[in-house]
Amino acid sequence: MSNSEKIFESLDKNNFTIDCKEMRLSPISAISENDQHVGPGSITQTSDGHFWVKMYCRGNITPARVFKSYQNAEPGKLLEDEHYYGLEADDLDGNHWTTDPVLPQFLPSMDFNGYVVEAHCRRLSTQNALSFEPAANSILIVYRGDIPIPCNTPTRTETRVGERLYAKSINLNVASFEAAGFEFEIFKEPCCLRLYVMAASKPIHLGTVARISEALQLILGQTLSWSVVEITQRKTQTTHVRAAKRNEKRSRVGPPIASGIVEGERNVWILFSKYFQYVLEYEDVSWHPLFRLINSVFKSGEASIEAEGLTLSVSIEGLLKKFFLKKILPNEDFEQKRSEALSIICNSAMDKDFKNRVNGFIGNMKAIQPKDCLYALRASDVIENKLVNSWNELRNPSAHGELVEEKDLQMYLDRCASVLVLFYHLIFLTIGYKGNYTDYSSHGYPMKTFNKRFS
């Protein structure tokens, strides 16, 4: 069993612990006046998706020193870097671990010559040198939970005693495909999902992991948190560990292509590939701007139906502003009418203050609004008219906080479903996807084909 497999097994059993012979807390800010803290301790998985750090430091610490770290903290404001520490730890097996910046608590002790430091952290990392250079860079990503995926490759298992074959089985539990020069093999297991990614010549980093995770979440219609990431590049293997909870589908929002539909399974991985290729050059470890909108929509399906409707509506506007507005040319007829209106107001007998207010209002109308962009897409026959109408019907009531009456629930659900299809169509146009999708705007959720382009 590899080291990453041992780590995941302990994480899945909720008993991951690292006993450390020495731990070091150092301020991450160069201008910080805080001290370094050293001592043995442990890092333990908690039930809330964090790691709990506990250090036993030598020496004494006074109450005044404990509160000094927070004397400049102002309620309501984010803490500055000077309050945070970097943690390094050497475990009993000789591994050197680092964490994301932590905010420690110092606990003076009256019973012995020392004090305790405690902190939460989300991610641990360790790095090892390899004795050989692999033929290709690779990534292993492991997600906790029973996560269904459309599979296209079977695995075969045989049980033999000597030369005698006692049993054999075939299980369709692997998705294998290529995307943007990366080779993917995704193994579906009862307790987890394992992604093996190979790249012969491409550099890989945590930003690459984020882009892969985004693509996977898009095609599953599900938010996911990985537990173990193992990156092998040249002669170095880096392992990142998170105490993520088991992943479960909690959102009402369905994926672009509903699972369990045979004719859609091939298109699922085409959609994955198109999204991954579109966002791959974004190297930040945080979400890509496009996925921030996608994630918001998925998360809204865990809240009230009104929250889902509002999030869908404004996410459409976010997509249009970020990815479409610059491609839409101003309407010449509209510009002419706006100029005529300004001229009429200027030559009118209205008082000066009122003129200024009206001129300011009309002057702001010169910018193309998301709604104008959506209408332009409809006029170009890129977006269906009924989807645009559903957005109009959902947008205004949602923005003004109207609650859904029981008698109107079916109508509201239908509008949300249609706007979800509109949301996915805009994503398809952005990343250049053509293929099957699930039409949630029609009862029965039939499979349809999207083949539009917008440049």
C-alpha positions in Angstrom: 0.0 0.0 0.0 1.4 3.4 -1.0 1.8 6.2 1.4 -1.1 8.2 -0.2 -3.3 5.1 0.1 -2.4 4.8 3.8 -3.2 8.4 4.4 -6.6 8.2 2.6 -7.5 5.0 4.5 -6.9 6.8 7.9 -8.8 9.9 6.7 -11.8 7.8 5.6 -11.9 6.1 9.0 -11.6 9.6 10.7 -8.5 8.6 12.6 -5.8 10.5 10.8 -3.1 11.6 13.3 0.5 12.8 12.9 2.7 12.6 16.0 5.5 15.1 15.7 8.9 15.2 17.5 9.2 18.9 16.7 6.9 21.6 15.5 7.8 25.2 14.6 5.4 28.2 14.4 6.9 31.2 12.7 5.3 34.5 11.8 4.6 34.8 8.1 5.0 38.6 8.0 8.5 40.0 7.9 7.4 43.0 9.9 5.7 41.0 12.7 7.1 41.3 16.2 5.7 37.9 17.2 8.1 35.2 18.4 8.7 31.7 17.0 7.3 28.8 19.0 8.9 25.3 19.1 8.0 22.0 20.7 6.6 18.5 20.1 3.0 17.9 19.4 0.4 16.3 17.1 -1.9 17.1 14.2 -5.3 15.3 14.4 -8.3 15.1 12.0 -11.5 16.6 13.4 -15.1 15.8 12.5 -15.8 19.3 11.1 -13.4 19.0 8.1 -10.3 20.5 9.7 -7.0 19.4 11.3 -6.4 20.3 15.0 -2.8 21.3 15.9 -1.6 21.0 19.4 2.0 21.9 20.5 3.7 21.7 23.9 6.2 24.5 23.9 9.1 25.0 26.3 9.4 28.1 28.4 6.7 30.4 29.9 4.3 32.8 28.3 2.5 35.5 30.2 -1.2 36.4 29.8 0.0 39.8 28.5 2.0 38.1 25.8 -1.1 36.0 24.8 -3.3 39.0 24.2 -0.6 41.1 22.5 -1.2 39.2 19.3 -4.7 40.5 19.1 -4.4 44.0 20.5 -4.5 45.6 17.1 -7.4 43.5 15.9 -10.6 45.5 15.2 -14.0 43.7 15.2 -15.4 43.5 11.7 -12.1 43.7 9.9 -10.0 40.9 8.4 -6.9 40.1 10.4 -3.6 41.3 8.8 -0.8 38.9 7.9 1.1 39.8 11.1 -1.4 37.8 13.1 -0.8 34.6 11.2 1.9 31.9 11.5 3.4 29.3 9.3 3.6 25.8 10.7 6.3 23.2 10.0 6.4 19.8 11.6 8.7 16.8 11.6 6.9 13.5 12.3 8.3 10.3 13.8 8.7 8.7 10.4 11.0 11.6 9.2 8.4 13.4 7.0 8.5 17.2 7.0 5.0 18.8 6.9 3.9 22.3 6.2 0.4 23.9 6.5 -1.5 26.8 5.3 -1.2 29.9 7.5 -2.7 29.4 10.9 -4.1 31.6 13.7 -2.9 30.0 16.9 -4.2 30.2 20.5 -1.7 30.4 23.3 -2.6 28.7 26.6 -0.4 29.4 29.6 0.0 26.5 32.1 0.4 26.8 35.8 1.3 23.1 36.2 4.6 22.9 34.4 7.4 25.0 32.8 5.8 25.4 29.4 2.7 26.4 27.5 0.3 24.9 24.9 -0.4 26.2 21.4 -3.5 25.1 19.6 -4.7 25.9 16.0 -7.0 24.8 13.2 -5.7 24.3 9.7 -7.3 23.0 6.5 -4.4 21.6 4.5 -1.1 19.7 5.2 1.7 19.2 2.7 4.8 17.1 2.5 7.4 16.6 -0.1 9.7 13.7 -0.9 12.6 13.2 -3.4 12.4 10.2 -5.7 15.3 8.1 -6.7 14.2 8.1 -10.3 12.6 10.5 -12.8 9.2 9.3 -13.9 8.4 9.2 -17.7 5.6 11.7 -17.2 4.2 14.2 -14.7 1.2 12.8 -12.9 -1.5 13.8 -10.4 -3.5 11.5 -8.1 -6.7 13.1 -6.7 -8.9 11.3 -4.2 -12.4 12.3 -3.2 -14.2 10.7 -0.2 -17.7 9.4 -0.7 -19.8 7.2 -3.0 -19.7 9.5 -6.1 -21.4 8.2 -9.3 -19.7 8.9 -12.7 -20.5 7.7 -16.2 -17.9 4.9 -17.0 -16.6 3.8 -20.3 -13.9 1.2 -19.4 -14.4 -2.1 -17.6 -12.0 -3.7 -15.1 -11.6 -7.5 -14.9 -10.9 -9.5 -11.8 -9.8 -13.1 -11.6 -9.4 -15.4 -8.6 -6.8 -18.2 -9.1 -5.3 -20.9 -6.9 -2.2 -22.0 -8.6 -3.1 -22.4 -12.3 -6.8 -23.1 -11.6 -9.3 -20.2 -12.3 -12.0 -20.2 -9.6 -13.9 -17.0 -10.4 -13.8 -13.9 -12.6 -15.8 -10.7 -12.9 -16.1 -7.7 -15.0 -17.1 -4.3 -13.6 -17.7 -1.1 -15.5 -16.1 1.3 -13.0 -13.6 3.4 -14.9 -13.8 6.5 -17.1 -10.8 6.8 -19.5 -10.3 9.8 -21.8 -7.9 12.5 -23.0 -8.3 16.3 -22.5 -6.0 19.1 -23.4 -3.0 16.9 -23.6 -3.7 15.2 -20.3 -4.7 11.5 -20.0 -7.4 10.7 -17.4 -8.4 7.5 -15.7 -11.1 7.9 -13.1 -11.8 4.9 -10.8 -15.2 4.7 -9.1 -15.0 2.9 -5.8 -17.7 2.5 -3.1 -15.8 4.7 -0.7 -14.1 7.2 -3.0 -13.3 8.5 -6.5 -9.7 8.3 -7.6 -8.4 10.4 -10.5 -5.1 9.5 -12.1 -3.9 12.2 -14.5 -0.8 11.9 -16.7 0.9 14.7 -18.6 4.0 13.9 -20.7 5.3 17.4 -21.0 3.0 19.8 -19.3 3.9 21.4 -15.9 1.4 20.7 -13.1 0.6 22.4 -9.9 -2.3 23.0 -7.4 -3.9 25.4 -10.0 -4.1 22.4 -12.4 -5.8 20.4 -9.6 -8.3 23.2 -9.1 -9.1 23.2 -12.9 -9.6 19.4 -12.9 -11.8 19.6 -9.8 -13.9 22.4 -11.4 -14.5 20.3 -14.6 -15.5 17.3 -12.5 -17.9 19.3 -10.4 -19.5 20.8 -13.5 -20.3 17.5 -15.2 -21.6 16.0 -12.0 -23.6 19.0 -10.9 -22.1 18.6 -7.4 -19.7 20.5 -5.2 -16.7 18.3 -4.2 -13.7 18.6 -1.8 -10.7 16.4 -2.3 -9.0 14.6 0.5 -5.6 13.7 -1.0 -3.6 15.1 -3.9 -0.3 13.6 -4.9 1.7 15.5 -7.5 4.7 13.8 -9.1 6.9 16.0 -11.2 10.5 15.2 -12.3 12.1 13.7 -9.2 9.8 15.2 -6.6 6.5 13.9 -5.2 4.4 16.3 -3.2 1.4 15.1 -1.1 -1.3 17.5 0.0 -3.9 16.3 2.6 -7.2 17.8 3.7 -9.6 16.6 6.3 -12.6 16.9 3.9 -15.9 15.3 4.8 -17.5 12.7 2.6 -18.9 14.2 -0.5 -22.6 13.9 -1.0 -25.0 15.3 -3.6 -27.1 17.8 -1.7 -28.2 20.3 -4.3 -31.5 20.2 -6.2 -29.7 21.6 -9.2 -29.1 18.9 -11.9 -25.9 18.6 -14.0 -25.8 19.7 -17.6 -26.2 16.1 -18.7 -28.2 13.9 -16.4 -26.5 10.7 -15.3 -27.8 7.3 -16.2 -28.6 8.3 -19.8 -26.5 6.1 -22.1 -26.5 8.4 -25.1 -25.3 11.2 -22.9 -22.3 9.5 -21.3 -19.8 10.1 -24.1 -20.9 13.8 -24.2 -20.2 14.1 -20.4 -16.5 13.7 -21.0 -16.5 15.9 -24.1 -18.0 18.6 -21.8 -15.4 17.9 -19.2 -12.7 18.3 -21.9 -14.1 21.6 -23.3 -14.3 23.2 -19.8 -10.9 22.0 -18.8 -9.3 23.3 -21.9 -11.0 26.6 -21.5 -9.8 27.3 -18.0 -6.4 25.4 -18.0 -4.3 28.5 -18.4 -5.7 30.1 -15.2 -3.0 29.2 -12.7 -4.5 30.6 -9.5 -5.4 27.9 -6.9 -8.7 29.7 -6.2 -11.8 29.1 -8.4 -11.8 30.4 -12.0 -14.3 33.3 -12.4 -16.5 31.1 -14.6 -16.7 28.4 -11.9 -17.4 30.8 -9.2 -20.8 31.4 -10.9 -21.3 27.7 -11.4 -20.5 26.9 -7.8 -22.9 29.6 -6.6 -25.7 28.0 -8.6 -25.0 24.5 -7.3 -24.8 25.8 -3.7 -28.1 27.7 -4.2 -29.8 24.3 -4.7 -29.1 23.5 -1.1 -31.0 26.6 0.1 -34.6 27.8 -0.3 -36.3 27.7 -3.7 -36.4 31.6 -3.6 -32.6 31.6 -3.0 -32.1 29.3 -6.0 -34.2 31.5 -8.2 -32.4 34.7 -7.2 -28.9 33.1 -7.6 -29.8 31.7 -11.0 -31.1 35.1 -12.2 -28.0 37.1 -11.1 -25.6 34.4 -12.2 -27.0 34.8 -15.7 -26.1 38.5 -15.5 -22.7 37.7 -14.1 -22.0 35.4 -17.1 -23.2 38.0 -19.6 -21.1 40.8 -18.0 -17.9 38.7 -17.7 -17.9 36.7 -20.9 -20.3 38.3 -23.5 -20.6 42.1 -23.1 -17.4 42.9 -24.9 -18.6 40.9 -27.9 -21.8 42.8 -28.3 -21.7 46.0 -30.4 -23.7 49.0 -29.4 -27.1 49.4 -31.1 -26.8 52.4 -33.4 -30.6 53.0 -33.4 -30.6 53.0 -29.6 -27.6 55.5 -29.5 -29.5 57.8 -31.9 -32.6 57.8 -29.7 -30.6 58.4 -26.6 -29.0 61.5 -28.2 -32.4 62.8 -29.3 -33.7 62.4 -25.7 -30.8 64.3 -24.3 -31.4 67.1 -26.8 -35.1 67.4 -25.9 -34.3 67.6 -22.2 -31.6 70.2 -22.8 -33.9 72.5 -24.8 -36.9 72.0 -22.4 -38.2 74.5 -19.8 -37.4 72.2 -16.9 -35.5 73.6 -14.0 -31.7 73.0 -13.9 -31.6 70.4 -11.0 -34.2 68.2 -12.6 -32.5 68.4 -16.0 -29.2 67.2 -14.4 -31.0 64.3 -12.8 -32.7 63.2 -16.0 -29.5 63.8 -18.1 -27.6 61.6 -15.6 -30.2 58.8 -15.9 -30.2 58.9 -19.7 -26.4 59.2 -19.9 -26.0 56.0 -17.9 -28.1 54.2 -20.5 -25.3 54.4 -23.0 -23.6 51.3 -21.6 -24.8 47.9 -22.8 -26.6 46.1 -20.0 -26.7 42.3 -19.5 -30.3 42.3 -20.6 -29.4 44.0 -23.9 -26.7 41.3 -24.3 -29.2 38.6 -23.7 -31.7 40.1 -26.2 -28.9 40.4 -28.8 -28.1 36.7 -28.4 -31.8 35.9 -28.8 -32.0 38.1 -32.0 -29.0 36.1 -33.4 -30.9 32.9 -32.8 -28.2 31.7 -30.4 -30.5 31.5 -27.3 -34.1 30.3 -27.3 -36.8 33.0 -26.8 -38.7 30.9 -24.2 -35.6 30.7 -22.0 -35.1 34.5 -22.2 -38.8 35.0 -21.2 -38.4 32.6 -18.3 -35.4 34.6 -17.1 -37.4 37.9 -17.3 -40.3 36.2 -15.4 -37.9 34.9 -12.7 -35.5 37.8 -12.4 -37.8 40.7 -11.2 -39.8 38.8 -8.5 -36.6 37.2 -7.2 -34.7 40.5 -7.0 -37.6 42.1 -5.0 -37.8 39.3 -2.5 -41.2 37.9 -3.4 -41.9 34.6 -1.6 -43.4 31.6 -3.5 -47.0 30.7 -2.7 -47.8 27.0 -2.7 -50.3 27.5 -5.6 -47.4 29.0 -7.7 -44.8 26.4 -6.7 -45.0 24.4 -10.0 -44.7 27.6 -12.1 -41.7 28.8 -10.1 -40.0 25.4 -10.4 -40.6 25.5 -14.1 -39.1 28.9 -14.4 -36.0 27.9 -12.4 -35.5 24.8 -14.6 -35.7 26.9 -17.7 -33.3 29.5 -16.4 -30.9 26.7 -15.4 -31.0 25.5 -19.1 -30.2 29.1 -20.1 -27.3 29.2 -17.7 -25.9 26.0 -19.1 -26.4 27.2 -22.7 -24.3 30.4 -21.9 -21.6 28.2 -20.4 -21.7 26.0 -23.6 -21.3 29.1 -25.7 -18.4 30.4 -23.5 -16.3 27.1 -23.7 -17.3 26.1 -27.2 -19.2 22.9 -26.3 -21.5 21.2 -28.8 -23.4 18.1 -28.0 -26.1 16.6 -25.9 -27.6 18.2 -22.8 -30.6 17.5 -20.5 -33.5 19.9 -21.2 -34.8 20.7 -17.8 -37.1 23.3 -19.3 -39.4 20.4 -20.6 -41.2 18.0 -18.3 -39.7 14.6 -18.6 -36.2 16.1 -19.0 -35.6 14.9 -22.6 -32.1 14.8 -24.1 -31.5 17.4 -26.7 -28.5 18.6 -28.8 -26.9 22.0 -28.5 -25.0 23.1 -31.6 -24.9 26.9 -31.4 -21.8 29.2 -31.6 -21.2 32.8 -30.7 -18.0 34.7 -31.6 
